[in-house]
Amino acid sequence: MIQPVKAPLRISSKYGWRTLQGKRQFHDGIDYVSDSGDQSVFSIFDGTVTFDFDDYDEARRWTDNHQSGGNMIIVKYKLAGADYYVRYLHLISNVVKNGQNVKSGQILGTYGDVGYSFGAHVHVDVYDYRWKKIDPGMIGLK
């Protein structure tokens, strides 16, 4: 598996409970930053682009109006015979399109400080084949 950002990477927010702006909330993904300064986002496995939202207003429909994930890409991966969907949020540009097959390590776009965000990062969350959110650790993300 490839990491979603270039090494050295830093996790700015883990999966699980956290306090943000004085409020305790559950963070349903992992936020990554590359300390190399490179803001490229990479496909973590071989897969197929299921959604490519590079229109900020359209992307808002997939989150709530106050906590937008900005531009996003969703890639469907088949792992050990099961389908998983990985959503990459807070992108400033997307370089792949719906239906495109992608290889592990291929650039999907670049992340930034867009949507409801407290600094440039890519938020990665994972869904199972039923579109139920799951712990990203279940597919090897840390």
Backbone bond lengths (Angstrom), bond angles and torsions (degrees), N, CA, C in turn:
res aa  C-N    CA-C-N  psi(-1)  N-CA   C-N-CA  omega(-1)  CA-C   N-CA-C  phi
1 M - - - 1.455 - - 1.526 109.59 -
2 I 1.304 115.38 139.03 1.465 123.44 175.32 1.529 108.47 -92.99
3 Q 1.307 118.05 144.53 1.462 120.41 173.77 1.533 108.87 -75.91
4 P 1.330 118.14 153.32 1.460 120.50 -175.44 1.530 114.89 -73.86
5 V 1.334 118.07 -13.07 1.472 121.17 176.10 1.524 109.01 -133.82
6 K 1.312 114.52 162.61 1.465 120.70 -176.80 1.537 111.19 -70.83
7 A 1.326 115.84 141.56 1.472 121.66 176.56 1.528 108.94 -74.60
8 P 1.317 117.97 152.07 1.459 125.30 -3.54 1.525 110.66 -74.15
9 L 1.320 115.40 134.67 1.454 119.44 -178.82 1.514 110.13 -106.82
10 R 1.311 113.16 158.15 1.466 120.59 177.87 1.519 106.95 -132.03
11 I 1.309 116.59 137.74 1.461 121.16 173.93 1.516 106.93 -92.88
12 S 1.336 115.01 115.42 1.464 118.72 -177.65 1.527 112.08 -88.94
13 S 1.326 117.51 -16.95 1.457 120.74 174.06 1.527 108.19 -157.53
14 K 1.323 116.04 126.03 1.463 121.93 -178.27 1.523 111.12 -85.64
15 Y 1.324 114.99 169.26 1.457 122.88 172.78 1.523 107.79 -71.39
16 G 1.321 117.29 133.74 1.462 121.30 176.79 1.514 112.52 125.08
17 W 1.308 115.10 -166.24 1.465 120.90 -176.90 1.513 111.30 -72.90
18 R 1.341 115.19 140.33 1.459 122.04 177.24 1.520 108.72 -151.21
19 T 1.330 115.39 165.65 1.458 121.02 174.27 1.521 107.47 -111.78
20 L 1.328 115.83 124.78 1.456 122.18 -179.35 1.513 108.43 -131.17
21 Q 1.302 115.99 122.87 1.461 122.72 -176.45 1.529 111.46 51.93
22 G 1.328 115.44 43.35 1.443 122.05 176.17 1.519 115.47 77.77
23 K 1.339 117.80 3.06 1.460 120.81 -178.76 1.519 109.85 -116.06
24 R 1.326 114.85 132.72 1.470 120.35 176.58 1.522 108.11 -79.04
25 Q 1.324 116.07 129.47 1.463 119.88 -178.84 1.519 109.75 -149.79
26 F 1.321 114.76 159.59 1.449 119.90 179.06 1.520 108.67 -92.58
27 H 1.322 116.44 125.75 1.468 122.47 177.87 1.518 107.14 -96.95
28 D 1.342 116.06 116.84 1.462 120.95 -169.80 1.522 114.49 -92.93
29 G 1.309 116.99 16.52 1.458 120.66 177.81 1.517 110.07 -152.61
30 I 1.322 114.48 -161.39 1.463 121.38 177.50 1.519 107.34 -126.92
31 D 1.333 116.45 134.95 1.465 121.70 177.16 1.518 109.07 -101.84
32 Y 1.347 115.17 125.25 1.459 121.97 -177.27 1.520 111.08 -116.05
33 V 1.330 114.98 144.35 1.463 123.67 173.46 1.518 106.71 -134.13
34 S 1.331 116.69 139.40 1.458 120.26 174.32 1.518 108.31 -94.14
35 D 1.314 116.57 122.01 1.458 119.98 177.94 1.523 112.39 -77.61
36 S 1.341 117.30 0.81 1.463 120.96 176.50 1.527 111.21 -79.57
37 G 1.340 116.16 -14.47 1.456 120.40 -175.75 1.527 112.37 92.52
38 D 1.315 117.19 -13.54 1.462 122.63 177.74 1.531 107.69 -79.03
39 Q 1.334 118.06 123.85 1.459 121.25 -177.16 1.534 112.26 -102.60
40 S 1.329 116.88 24.21 1.459 120.90 177.37 1.524 110.30 -70.71
41 V 1.335 115.06 146.65 1.459 122.29 175.96 1.521 106.70 -114.68
42 F 1.336 116.34 130.05 1.459 122.52 -174.69 1.524 111.13 -112.70
43 S 1.325 115.78 145.96 1.459 121.55 172.50 1.526 108.04 -67.28
44 I 1.328 116.82 132.42 1.463 119.68 -175.62 1.533 112.89 -81.93
45 F 1.341 117.36 -22.62 1.465 123.23 177.44 1.531 107.64 -142.92
46 D 1.325 116.84 176.73 1.466 121.30 168.50 1.526 107.38 -72.97
47 G 1.342 116.96 137.19 1.454 119.51 -179.85 1.513 112.45 -168.45
48 T 1.317 115.36 -163.98 1.462 122.51 -179.24 1.520 109.17 -130.45
49 V 1.326 116.73 132.33 1.463 121.48 177.61 1.529 107.72 -68.66
50 T 1.331 115.56 121.34 1.458 122.23 -179.50 1.521 111.06 -96.18
51 F 1.321 117.20 -39.27 1.461 122.40 177.08 1.523 108.73 -136.91
52 D 1.311 115.38 137.56 1.464 122.76 176.92 1.519 107.13 -131.05
53 F 1.311 116.01 97.18 1.458 120.28 178.80 1.517 108.63 -104.58
54 D 1.318 115.69 100.20 1.457 118.93 175.15 1.523 109.78 -112.00
55 D 1.318 115.11 25.36 1.458 123.01 174.56 1.520 106.48 -120.64
56 Y 1.312 116.95 113.26 1.457 121.79 -173.10 1.528 112.41 -54.47
57 D 1.350 117.98 -44.44 1.463 120.16 -178.35 1.520 111.17 -64.68
58 E 1.324 117.31 -40.04 1.466 120.43 177.83 1.530 110.36 -66.73
59 A 1.320 116.62 -39.69 1.464 120.34 -179.92 1.527 111.29 -62.08
60 R 1.320 117.60 -31.92 1.462 121.01 -179.64 1.522 112.04 -62.05
61 R 1.321 117.59 -25.96 1.462 120.21 179.90 1.526 111.24 -65.25
62 W 1.347 117.89 -21.28 1.453 121.48 -176.67 1.522 112.42 -94.80
63 T 1.300 117.46 2.53 1.463 122.75 173.36 1.516 105.25 -138.27
64 D 1.317 119.25 -179.96 1.456 116.13 177.65 1.521 109.47 -86.73
65 N 1.312 115.78 163.69 1.468 120.88 -171.73 1.518 113.76 -63.28
66 H 1.309 117.52 -20.69 1.458 119.53 -177.13 1.528 112.83 -100.15
67 Q 1.300 117.85 -13.42 1.457 120.70 -177.59 1.528 110.52 -130.47
68 S 1.314 115.62 50.71 1.451 120.80 -176.37 1.515 112.44 -62.36
69 G 1.313 115.33 140.89 1.458 121.87 174.61 1.518 111.74 -87.50
70 G 1.337 117.12 2.73 1.458 119.77 -178.74 1.522 111.07 66.89
71 N 1.308 116.29 -152.01 1.463 120.49 178.49 1.520 108.95 -68.25
72 M 1.350 116.34 148.19 1.461 119.22 -176.14 1.519 111.43 -150.28
73 I 1.308 113.43 162.36 1.459 122.19 173.38 1.526 106.97 -134.23
74 I 1.334 116.64 139.15 1.459 121.24 173.73 1.525 107.08 -119.46
75 V 1.331 115.55 127.68 1.459 121.25 -179.87 1.526 108.72 -118.43
76 K 1.324 115.41 133.43 1.470 122.04 176.77 1.523 108.28 -92.36
77 Y 1.328 115.45 125.90 1.453 121.86 178.37 1.519 109.70 -118.86
78 K 1.311 117.46 144.67 1.462 122.54 173.81 1.527 106.73 -107.85
79 L 1.321 115.53 116.35 1.460 121.87 -178.07 1.522 109.02 -127.49
80 A 1.311 116.74 124.26 1.467 122.62 -179.57 1.521 111.12 50.35
81 G 1.339 116.44 39.87 1.453 121.79 176.77 1.515 115.71 82.46
82 A 1.320 118.20 -2.97 1.469 121.63 -179.05 1.527 110.09 -111.79
83 D 1.337 116.22 148.83 1.455 121.79 177.43 1.522 110.47 -90.26
84 Y 1.324 115.12 136.69 1.455 122.67 174.69 1.523 107.85 -132.30
85 Y 1.329 115.68 148.35 1.455 121.79 177.21 1.521 107.57 -117.25
86 V 1.323 116.04 127.29 1.465 120.85 179.54 1.516 107.62 -114.73
87 R 1.322 114.67 127.43 1.456 121.68 -178.19 1.525 108.76 -106.03
88 Y 1.329 115.45 128.45 1.465 123.22 178.39 1.527 106.68 -110.38
89 L 1.347 116.77 116.34 1.467 122.04 -174.99 1.527 112.13 -112.50
90 H 1.320 115.68 165.37 1.470 125.91 177.29 1.527 111.61 70.79
91 L 1.324 115.36 38.82 1.467 119.68 179.38 1.525 110.11 -89.30
92 I 1.333 114.67 144.21 1.467 119.45 174.59 1.512 111.21 -99.24
93 S 1.335 116.56 -17.12 1.463 119.82 174.07 1.513 108.89 -154.40
94 N 1.336 114.92 147.01 1.459 122.72 177.28 1.521 107.32 -119.33
95 V 1.324 117.41 135.82 1.466 119.81 -179.69 1.524 111.87 -115.74
96 V 1.327 117.50 8.07 1.463 122.14 177.02 1.520 108.08 -120.11
97 K 1.319 116.38 165.53 1.464 121.60 -176.86 1.521 110.93 -130.31
98 N 1.334 116.20 161.48 1.464 122.40 177.63 1.518 110.79 -50.86
99 G 1.328 115.52 135.82 1.453 121.42 176.56 1.517 115.03 84.03
100 Q 1.320 117.42 -8.20 1.464 120.96 -178.02 1.519 110.62 -75.61
101 N 1.328 116.44 134.44 1.465 120.60 172.48 1.515 108.32 -80.04
102 V 1.332 116.24 137.86 1.463 121.32 179.79 1.521 109.27 -125.19
103 K 1.302 115.21 151.48 1.465 122.59 177.97 1.524 109.81 -101.24
104 S 1.306 115.61 154.18 1.458 121.00 174.58 1.518 109.35 -56.19
105 G 1.317 117.01 127.78 1.455 121.96 179.93 1.513 114.38 91.69
106 Q 1.329 117.34 -6.79 1.470 120.40 178.88 1.521 109.72 -72.05
107 I 1.330 116.87 141.43 1.463 121.15 178.50 1.522 109.67 -71.41
108 L 1.327 115.76 128.90 1.457 123.01 176.87 1.520 111.28 -96.19
109 G 1.325 116.59 -31.53 1.460 122.44 -176.67 1.513 109.74 170.64
110 T 1.326 115.51 -160.93 1.461 120.82 176.80 1.528 109.02 -129.23
111 Y 1.328 115.35 144.92 1.455 119.79 179.79 1.520 110.29 -95.26
112 G 1.318 114.95 164.91 1.453 120.30 178.87 1.519 110.19 -160.78
113 D 1.301 115.74 -162.55 1.463 123.57 179.41 1.526 107.12 -102.74
114 V 1.330 116.04 71.54 1.465 121.11 -177.75 1.511 109.75 -125.61
115 G 1.328 115.90 156.74 1.456 120.81 -174.98 1.516 109.14 73.34
116 Y 1.309 116.61 -158.19 1.455 122.27 178.00 1.519 107.00 -79.41
117 S 1.323 115.57 100.50 1.462 120.29 -169.46 1.518 109.87 -149.87
118 F 1.325 115.97 152.51 1.463 121.90 177.48 1.521 110.20 -119.08
119 G 1.313 116.00 41.06 1.452 122.05 -179.36 1.517 110.03 133.30
120 A 1.311 115.34 157.75 1.466 121.06 -177.42 1.529 110.61 -63.84
121 H 1.330 116.04 126.85 1.462 122.52 177.09 1.523 108.31 -167.87
122 V 1.329 116.31 166.43 1.464 120.91 169.10 1.524 107.28 -112.96
123 H 1.323 114.57 129.52 1.462 121.48 176.07 1.524 106.56 -96.44
124 V 1.321 116.66 127.83 1.459 122.07 -179.70 1.521 107.74 -119.33
125 D 1.354 116.21 121.93 1.449 119.42 173.50 1.526 109.01 -129.32
126 V 1.332 115.30 162.77 1.463 120.89 -168.70 1.531 110.25 -130.23
127 Y 1.333 114.91 139.88 1.459 123.35 176.58 1.526 109.04 -122.90
128 D 1.336 115.90 147.97 1.461 118.56 174.35 1.528 109.33 -84.12
129 Y 1.321 117.49 -173.69 1.460 121.81 -175.32 1.533 112.98 -64.61
130 R 1.346 117.43 -18.63 1.473 122.09 178.20 1.526 111.49 -93.22
131 W 1.321 117.10 5.83 1.466 123.83 -176.58 1.532 111.14 66.77
132 K 1.326 116.78 33.11 1.465 121.73 173.30 1.521 107.07 -96.92
133 K 1.340 116.56 130.14 1.470 119.71 178.84 1.512 109.88 -64.98
134 I 1.337 114.40 139.22 1.467 119.91 179.36 1.527 108.97 -132.56
135 D 1.302 115.43 165.45 1.465 122.85 175.80 1.532 108.56 -63.75
136 P 1.341 119.36 123.35 1.468 121.41 179.00 1.527 113.19 -57.25
137 G 1.321 118.00 -22.80 1.458 121.59 177.02 1.520 112.50 -62.58
138 M 1.334 117.41 -20.82 1.454 121.32 -179.70 1.539 112.15 -67.64
139 I 1.340 116.74 -20.09 1.463 119.16 176.23 1.539 110.72 -113.14
140 G 1.333 116.13 13.31 1.443 120.17 173.90 1.514 116.92 98.79
141 L 1.340 117.96 0.33 1.469 119.36 177.83 1.519 110.26 -77.67
142 K 1.335 114.93 140.52 1.471 120.91 179.26 1.503 109.17 -133.21
